[in-house]
Amino acid sequence: MKRLFSAADAYIAKMNWKDLALVKLCLCSVGVLLGLAAPKRVRKWAAFGAMVVFVATYLPIMLKFLPHLIGWGREETDA
């Protein structure tokens, strides 16, 4: 398993933002398909679970990105 994760890390390091956008669109479409396949009686719980996962993953990503974005904006104005 460590070898698989190492290979994935090396591959991701070589990706650009367009490649990552394609991966995200692919995962989003799989999520939509799974949501459409869920029976009506569990759709509300599936939506709630998706919301929890979104918030739990989006916040840490943005908290890491915002300082980078602020620093990048300062570099642009200093030049």
Sequence and secondary structure as in RCSB ss.txt:
>XXXX:A:sequence
MKRLFSAADAYIAKMNWKDLALVKLCLCSVGVLLGLAAPKRVRKWAAFGAMVVFVATYLPIMLKFLPHLIGWGRE
ETDA
>XXXX:A:secstr
 HHHHHHHHHHHHH  HHHHHHHHHHHHHHHHHHHHHS GGGHHHHHHHHHHHHHHHHHHHHHHHHHHHHHHHHH
HHH 
